[in-house]
Amino acid sequence: MEFRSNWFNQVLLTGVDRRKATFVAGLVFGSLLSAVAQSTFPNIPADYLHEARNIPEYWVSSLDGVNRFLDEQIHAGVLTTIGTTAGGRPIRAVFYGRARQGKGTTTFSGSLGFGDVRAYTGPDYERKVYLGMAGVHGGEFEGIVGIVNLLSVLETGKDLRGKLWPGITAATTSLDRLILIPIMNPDGRARVPLRMEQHRGRDETIPEYFNTGGWPNGKIIGWPQCKQFIPLDFSKTQFPGGYPNDNGVNIQHDDFFGRMQPETESLMQLTARERPDLILNMHTGAVFPLMHRPFAEPLLTPVFDELFRRVHTQLTAEGLQASKDPAKEGNPRRVDAMAPYNLDTALNLNSGALAVVIESPSHAASTAERGGQALLWTPDDLVNIQLICHQEAMKYLAEAGGRSRWAVTKTSR
């Protein structure tokens, strides 16, 4: 399957003129975002609203910036609105390849009881389907930037820095379907008024404020305390953060067996229809990039272990883990404890996919150290982390096959 295109080489501005235009436009747009935030949430501390200087062109993270990229630069893929948020905003996804054809003869649960998931997946069970998404939490920019740069690779062979990713390009030739959702929670992303925060050293106050929110006295709501209030009453906050949608619900912890939020419902309908094999749910919040073990079917444990090993081994090879020891960093026993029941559990039970969270370091603060020395994550590092994770996950799916080859058993009842 070939996704590459030459359209990206056609530009109206080049060289210094293009950089100047982008810089000026960014200053204007950043000022507009801050002004809107101050009018809606007037008590946000003024110092919190200062953007980073010289934001790289490849750092496309705002809702408007992502929508502009999708409208102008998607040609090989099919751009589709898969749903509407609680606040009335479109949820947009890009599709490559051909969807599974036909349906199975039973439910996913029924297929597990029967002992063969192919009865659910249907006649196209051998097709390999990959789904990547970001922006479930609107204050976490790294995954959004990663999906946008991944889309650039799929469209042109290069990310927005002009860097080739032959591993991604090769992996896509062995995949049948790719679905990428840059911002799963547009309400939350629209609420956070910055494209890129200033780096504050080890101080995580501002990124945590914009992500989890702040109480009327300015105290950060914080993690995991923010999960105590779902839905969150915005009137009781100084700023509600980017976690929730406009109904105040953090969809990573939605009421999955009750009345789901429209964002979650759209995602469940999409995954039931597409029946993906593997889902990467990209978040921010780790000291070093880390894949979390999901609360999912025990039969998928060895699949997760191998996925973890491959992703973290490659991150180590690229100098993006705490040590240079691939055996240590790639050992899935590092994450023996399962994550709590959350969106990834629900996605697994909804469609059989192995859905995993990968947490990225933040561009705005870092407590990472290596060899006793403080480590500063650059924007380039963070984009590389994102694309390596997607690359290795795609390669694993391409080589190991999907659900039709994972955990096929006739012993369940």
VEXDREN-2710 file (C-alpha; in Angstrom, 1 decimal):
% VEXDREN-2710
k/r/px/py/pz
1/MET/0.0/0.0/0.0
2/GLU/1.6/3.3/-1.1
3/PHE/0.7/6.5/0.7
4/ARG/3.4/8.9/-0.5
5/SER/2.6/12.0/-2.6
6/ASN/4.7/15.0/-4.0
7/TRP/2.2/17.7/-3.2
8/PHE/4.1/18.9/-0.1
9/ASN/6.9/20.2/-2.3
10/GLN/4.6/22.9/-3.7
11/VAL/4.8/26.0/-1.5
12/LEU/3.9/29.6/-2.0
13/LEU/6.7/31.0/0.2
14/THR/10.2/29.8/0.6
15/GLY/13.3/30.4/2.7
16/VAL/13.5/33.5/4.9
17/ASP/10.2/35.0/3.6
18/ARG/8.3/31.8/4.6
19/ARG/9.9/31.7/8.0
20/LYS/9.1/35.4/8.6
21/ALA/5.5/34.9/7.6
22/THR/5.1/31.9/9.8
23/PHE/6.7/33.7/12.8
24/VAL/4.5/36.8/12.4
25/ALA/1.4/34.7/11.9
26/GLY/2.3/32.6/15.0
27/LEU/2.6/35.8/17.1
28/VAL/-0.7/37.0/16.0
29/PHE/-2.5/33.7/16.5
30/GLY/-0.9/33.2/19.9
31/SER/-2.1/36.6/21.0
32/LEU/-5.6/35.8/19.9
33/LEU/-5.6/32.5/21.8
34/SER/-4.5/34.3/25.0
35/ALA/-7.1/37.0/24.5
36/VAL/-9.9/34.5/24.1
37/ALA/-8.7/32.6/27.2
38/GLN/-8.6/35.7/29.3
39/SER/-12.1/36.7/28.3
40/THR/-13.5/33.3/29.1
41/PHE/-11.4/32.6/32.1
42/PRO/-10.3/36.0/33.3
43/ASN/-8.5/34.9/36.4
44/ILE/-5.8/32.8/34.6
45/PRO/-2.5/34.3/35.9
46/ALA/-1.0/36.5/33.2
47/ASP/2.4/34.9/33.4
48/TYR/0.9/31.5/32.5
49/LEU/-0.2/32.9/29.1
50/HIS/3.3/33.5/27.8
51/GLU/4.1/31.2/24.8
52/ALA/7.5/29.8/24.0
53/ARG/9.6/32.0/21.7
54/ASN/10.5/30.8/18.2
55/ILE/8.0/27.9/18.1
56/PRO/9.2/25.5/15.4
57/GLU/7.1/25.3/12.3
58/TYR/6.8/21.5/12.8
59/TRP/5.2/22.1/16.2
60/VAL/1.5/22.1/15.0
61/SER/-0.5/21.6/18.2
62/SER/-3.5/24.1/18.3
63/LEU/-7.0/23.1/17.3
64/ASP/-7.0/25.7/14.5
65/GLY/-3.5/24.8/13.4
66/VAL/-4.3/21.1/13.2
67/ASN/-7.5/21.8/11.3
68/ARG/-5.7/24.0/8.8
69/PHE/-3.1/21.3/8.3
70/LEU/-5.8/18.7/7.7
71/ASP/-7.7/20.9/5.3
72/GLU/-4.6/21.9/3.3
73/GLN/-2.2/19.0/3.4
74/ILE/-4.2/15.7/3.4
75/HIS/-4.4/14.3/-0.2
76/ALA/-3.6/10.6/-0.1
77/GLY/-5.7/10.0/3.0
78/VAL/-9.4/10.5/3.4
79/LEU/-10.3/13.2/5.9
80/THR/-13.6/12.4/7.7
81/THR/-15.5/13.8/10.6
82/ILE/-16.2/10.9/12.9
83/GLY/-18.3/12.7/15.5
84/THR/-19.1/15.9/17.3
85/THR/-18.0/17.0/20.8
86/ALA/-20.1/18.0/23.7
87/GLY/-19.2/21.6/22.7
88/GLY/-20.3/21.1/19.1
89/ARG/-16.8/20.8/17.6
90/PRO/-16.0/18.2/14.9
91/ILE/-13.8/15.3/15.7
92/ARG/-11.7/14.6/12.6
93/ALA/-9.8/11.6/11.5
94/VAL/-7.7/10.6/8.5
95/PHE/-8.1/7.1/6.9
96/TYR/-5.7/5.3/4.6
97/GLY/-6.2/1.9/2.9
98/ARG/-9.3/-0.2/2.7
99/ALA/-11.6/-1.0/5.6
100/ARG/-12.5/-4.6/6.5
101/GLN/-15.3/-5.9/4.3
102/GLY/-18.2/-7.9/5.7
103/LYS/-19.0/-8.8/9.3
104/GLY/-18.5/-11.7/11.6
105/THR/-21.1/-14.1/12.9
106/THR/-21.0/-13.1/16.6
107/THR/-20.2/-10.4/19.1
108/PHE/-16.6/-9.9/20.4
109/SER/-17.7/-11.4/23.7
110/GLY/-19.2/-14.3/21.8
111/SER/-16.0/-14.9/19.9
112/LEU/-14.1/-15.2/23.1
113/GLY/-16.6/-17.7/24.5
114/PHE/-16.3/-19.6/21.2
115/GLY/-12.6/-19.5/21.4
116/ASP/-11.8/-17.8/18.1
117/VAL/-11.9/-14.0/17.6
118/ARG/-12.1/-14.5/13.8
119/ALA/-15.8/-15.2/14.3
120/TYR/-16.2/-11.6/15.4
121/THR/-13.6/-10.0/13.0
122/GLY/-15.3/-11.4/9.9
123/PRO/-14.0/-12.7/6.6
124/ASP/-11.3/-10.0/6.4
125/TYR/-9.8/-11.2/9.6
126/GLU/-6.2/-11.3/8.2
127/ARG/-6.3/-7.5/7.4
128/LYS/-4.1/-5.5/9.7
129/VAL/-5.7/-2.3/11.0
130/TYR/-3.8/0.4/13.0
131/LEU/-5.3/3.3/14.9
132/GLY/-3.3/6.1/16.5
133/MET/-4.9/8.9/18.4
134/ALA/-3.9/11.9/20.6
135/GLY/-5.4/14.8/22.4
136/VAL/-7.7/12.8/24.7
137/HIS/-6.4/15.4/27.2
138/GLY/-6.3/18.9/25.6
139/GLY/-3.3/20.1/27.6
140/GLU/-1.1/17.4/26.3
141/PHE/0.5/18.6/23.0
142/GLU/3.2/16.1/22.3
143/GLY/0.9/13.4/20.9
144/ILE/-0.9/15.9/18.7
145/VAL/2.3/17.1/17.2
146/GLY/3.3/13.5/16.7
147/ILE/0.2/12.6/14.8
148/VAL/0.5/15.6/12.6
149/ASN/4.1/14.8/11.7
150/LEU/3.1/11.1/11.2
151/LEU/0.4/12.3/8.7
152/SER/3.1/14.3/6.9
153/VAL/5.2/11.1/6.6
154/LEU/2.3/9.2/5.2
155/GLU/1.5/12.0/2.7
156/THR/5.1/12.9/1.6
157/GLY/7.5/10.4/3.1
158/LYS/8.9/13.1/5.4
159/ASP/7.9/14.7/8.6
160/LEU/7.4/18.5/8.9
161/ARG/11.1/18.9/9.5
162/GLY/11.9/17.3/6.2
163/LYS/13.2/14.1/7.9
164/LEU/12.7/10.8/6.1
165/TRP/11.2/7.9/8.0
166/PRO/11.8/4.8/5.9
167/GLY/10.8/2.5/8.7
168/ILE/7.3/4.0/8.8
169/THR/7.1/4.1/5.0
170/ALA/8.1/0.4/4.8
171/ALA/5.7/-0.7/7.6
172/THR/2.7/1.0/5.9
173/THR/3.2/-1.2/2.8
174/SER/2.3/-4.2/5.0
175/LEU/-0.7/-2.7/6.7
176/ASP/-4.1/-2.6/5.2
177/ARG/-5.8/0.2/7.1
178/LEU/-4.5/3.2/9.1
179/ILE/-6.7/5.6/11.1
180/LEU/-5.2/8.6/12.7
181/ILE/-7.1/11.0/15.1
182/PRO/-4.9/14.1/15.9
183/ILE/-7.3/15.5/18.6
184/MET/-9.8/13.2/20.3
185/ASN/-11.0/16.0/22.7
186/PRO/-11.2/19.2/20.7
187/ASP/-13.2/20.9/23.5
188/GLY/-10.3/20.5/25.9
189/ARG/-7.7/21.5/23.3
190/ALA/-9.6/24.6/22.3
191/ARG/-9.7/25.6/26.0
192/VAL/-6.0/25.6/26.5
193/PRO/-4.8/29.0/25.0
194/LEU/-1.2/28.1/24.0
195/ARG/0.5/26.4/21.1
196/MET/3.7/25.8/23.0
197/GLU/4.4/26.6/26.7
198/GLN/7.6/28.2/27.9
199/HIS/10.0/25.7/29.4
200/ARG/10.1/26.2/33.2
201/GLY/12.9/23.8/34.1
202/ARG/11.8/21.4/36.8
203/ASP/8.7/23.4/37.7
204/GLU/5.6/21.6/36.4
205/THR/3.1/24.1/37.8
206/ILE/2.0/25.7/34.5
207/PRO/1.6/22.6/32.4
208/GLU/-0.2/20.9/35.2
209/TYR/-2.5/23.9/35.6
210/PHE/-3.4/23.9/31.9
211/ASN/-3.9/20.2/31.9
212/THR/-5.7/19.4/35.2
213/GLY/-7.0/22.9/36.0
214/GLY/-6.9/25.2/39.0
215/TRP/-9.3/26.0/41.9
216/PRO/-10.6/29.5/42.5
217/ASN/-7.6/30.3/44.8
218/GLY/-5.2/29.3/42.0
219/LYS/-4.2/26.0/43.6
220/ILE/-3.7/23.3/41.0
221/ILE/-6.4/20.6/40.9
222/GLY/-3.6/18.1/40.1
223/TRP/-3.3/14.5/39.1
224/PRO/-4.8/12.1/40.1
225/GLN/-7.1/14.4/42.2
226/CYS/-8.7/15.7/39.0
227/LYS/-10.2/12.2/38.6
228/GLN/-12.2/12.7/41.8
229/PHE/-14.5/15.2/40.0
230/ILE/-16.1/13.7/36.9
231/PRO/-18.0/15.6/35.7
232/LEU/-16.1/18.7/36.8
233/ASP/-18.2/21.8/37.6
234/PHE/-16.4/24.5/35.7
235/SER/-18.1/27.2/37.9
236/LYS/-16.1/25.9/40.9
237/THR/-12.7/26.4/39.1
238/GLN/-10.5/29.3/38.1
239/PHE/-9.7/27.3/35.0
240/PRO/-10.9/23.7/34.4
241/GLY/-7.9/22.5/32.5
242/GLY/-7.8/20.6/29.2
243/TYR/-8.7/17.2/30.6
244/PRO/-12.5/17.4/30.3
245/ASN/-14.8/18.0/27.4
246/ASP/-17.3/20.9/27.6
247/ASN/-19.5/18.7/29.7
248/GLY/-16.7/18.5/32.3
249/VAL/-16.0/14.8/31.6
250/ASN/-12.5/13.3/31.3
251/ILE/-13.2/10.8/28.5
252/GLN/-10.3/8.6/29.5
253/HIS/-12.6/7.8/32.5
254/ASP/-16.0/8.1/31.0
255/ASP/-19.1/6.2/32.2
256/PHE/-18.5/3.4/29.6
257/PHE/-21.5/1.3/30.6
258/GLY/-23.8/4.2/31.2
259/ARG/-24.4/7.4/29.3
260/MET/-21.2/7.9/27.4
261/GLN/-20.0/11.3/26.2
262/PRO/-20.4/12.0/22.4
263/GLU/-16.6/11.8/21.9
264/THR/-16.4/8.4/23.5
265/GLU/-19.5/7.2/21.7
266/SER/-18.0/8.3/18.4
267/LEU/-14.8/6.4/19.2
268/MET/-16.7/3.3/20.2
269/GLN/-18.7/3.3/17.0
270/LEU/-15.6/3.8/14.9
271/THR/-13.7/0.9/16.5
272/ALA/-16.7/-1.4/16.4
273/ARG/-17.0/-0.6/12.7
274/GLU/-13.2/-0.8/11.8
275/ARG/-12.2/-3.5/14.3
276/PRO/-8.6/-2.3/14.7
277/ASP/-5.9/-4.7/15.9
278/LEU/-3.8/-2.1/17.7
279/ILE/-4.5/1.3/19.1
280/LEU/-1.9/3.8/20.4
281/ASN/-3.4/6.4/22.7
282/MET/-0.7/9.1/23.0
283/HIS/-0.5/11.1/26.3
284/THR/2.0/13.4/28.1
285/GLY/3.1/12.9/31.7
286/ALA/6.2/10.7/31.9
287/VAL/9.8/11.5/33.0
288/PHE/11.0/9.3/30.2
289/PRO/8.7/7.9/27.5
290/LEU/6.7/5.0/28.9
291/MET/4.1/2.5/27.6
292/HIS/1.6/1.5/30.3
293/ARG/0.3/-2.0/30.7
294/PRO/-3.5/-1.9/30.0
295/PHE/-6.3/-3.5/32.1
296/ALA/-7.2/-5.8/29.2
297/GLU/-7.7/-9.4/28.2
298/PRO/-5.1/-11.6/29.9
299/LEU/-4.7/-13.4/26.5
300/LEU/-3.1/-10.2/25.2
301/THR/-0.4/-10.1/27.8
302/PRO/2.4/-11.7/25.7
303/VAL/1.4/-9.4/22.8
304/PHE/1.8/-6.3/25.0
305/ASP/5.1/-7.6/26.3
306/GLU/6.6/-7.9/22.9
307/LEU/5.2/-4.6/21.8
308/PHE/6.7/-2.9/24.9
309/ARG/10.0/-4.6/24.2
310/ARG/10.2/-3.4/20.6
311/VAL/9.2/0.1/21.3
312/HIS/11.4/0.7/24.3
313/THR/14.4/-1.1/22.7
314/GLN/14.3/1.3/19.8
315/LEU/13.8/4.3/22.1
316/THR/16.9/3.2/23.9
317/ALA/18.9/2.8/20.7
318/GLU/18.0/6.4/19.9
319/GLY/19.1/7.7/23.3
320/LEU/15.6/8.4/24.5
321/GLN/15.4/6.3/27.7
322/ALA/17.0/6.6/31.1
323/SER/19.9/4.3/30.3
324/LYS/21.6/2.9/27.3
325/ASP/20.8/-0.7/28.3
326/PRO/18.2/-2.1/25.9
327/ALA/17.7/-5.2/28.0
328/LYS/16.8/-3.1/31.0
329/GLU/14.7/-0.5/29.3
330/GLY/12.9/-3.0/27.0
331/ASN/11.9/-5.3/29.8
332/PRO/8.1/-5.3/30.1
333/ARG/8.4/-6.3/33.7
334/ARG/9.1/-2.6/34.3
335/VAL/5.3/-2.1/34.1
336/ASP/4.1/-5.3/35.9
337/ALA/1.2/-3.3/37.4
338/MET/-1.8/-2.8/35.2
339/ALA/-3.2/0.6/34.6
340/PRO/-6.7/1.1/36.1
341/TYR/-9.9/0.4/34.1
342/ASN/-10.2/3.3/31.6
343/LEU/-10.8/4.1/28.0
344/ASP/-8.2/1.6/26.8
345/THR/-10.0/-1.2/28.7
346/ALA/-13.3/-0.1/27.1
347/LEU/-11.8/-0.1/23.6
348/ASN/-10.4/-3.6/24.1
349/LEU/-13.8/-4.9/25.3
350/ASN/-15.6/-3.0/22.6
351/SER/-13.7/-4.3/19.6
352/GLY/-10.9/-6.7/20.7
353/ALA/-8.1/-4.2/20.0
354/LEU/-5.0/-4.1/22.1
355/ALA/-5.2/-0.4/23.2
356/VAL/-2.2/1.1/25.1
357/VAL/-1.3/4.5/26.5
358/ILE/2.2/5.8/25.8
359/GLU/3.2/8.7/28.0
360/SER/5.6/11.3/26.6
361/PRO/7.8/13.7/28.5
362/SER/6.6/17.3/28.4
363/HIS/8.0/20.2/26.4
364/ALA/7.3/22.6/29.2
365/ALA/9.1/21.0/32.2
366/SER/11.5/18.1/32.9
367/THR/12.7/16.3/36.0
368/ALA/14.6/13.8/33.9
369/GLU/18.2/13.0/34.7
370/ARG/20.8/10.8/33.1
371/GLY/24.1/10.0/34.8
372/GLY/23.3/12.6/37.5
373/GLN/22.9/15.4/35.0
374/ALA/19.6/17.2/34.2
375/LEU/18.1/16.2/30.8
376/LEU/16.3/18.8/28.8
377/TRP/13.9/17.4/26.2
378/THR/14.1/19.4/23.0
379/PRO/11.1/19.7/20.6
380/ASP/13.1/17.5/18.1
381/ASP/13.5/14.8/20.8
382/LEU/9.7/14.9/21.5
383/VAL/8.8/14.5/17.8
384/ASN/11.3/11.7/17.5
385/ILE/9.8/9.9/20.5
386/GLN/6.3/10.1/19.0
387/LEU/7.3/8.8/15.5
388/ILE/9.5/6.1/16.9
389/CYS/6.6/4.8/19.0
390/HIS/4.3/4.7/16.0
391/GLN/7.0/3.3/13.7
392/GLU/7.8/0.3/16.0
393/ALA/4.1/-0.3/16.7
394/MET/3.3/-0.4/13.0
395/LYS/6.3/-2.7/12.3
396/TYR/5.2/-5.0/15.1
397/LEU/1.7/-5.2/13.7
398/ALA/3.0/-5.7/10.2
399/GLU/5.3/-8.6/11.2
400/ALA/3.3/-10.3/13.9
401/GLY/-0.2/-10.0/12.3
402/GLY/-3.3/-8.8/14.2
403/ARG/-6.0/-10.3/16.3
404/SER/-6.4/-13.2/14.0
405/ARG/-3.0/-14.4/15.0
406/TRP/-2.9/-13.2/18.6
407/ALA/-4.5/-15.4/21.2
408/VAL/-6.3/-17.8/19.0
409/THR/-7.6/-20.5/21.3
410/LYS/-10.4/-23.0/21.5
411/THR/-10.2/-23.5/25.3
412/SER/-12.4/-20.6/26.4
413/ARG/-16.0/-21.1/27.5
END
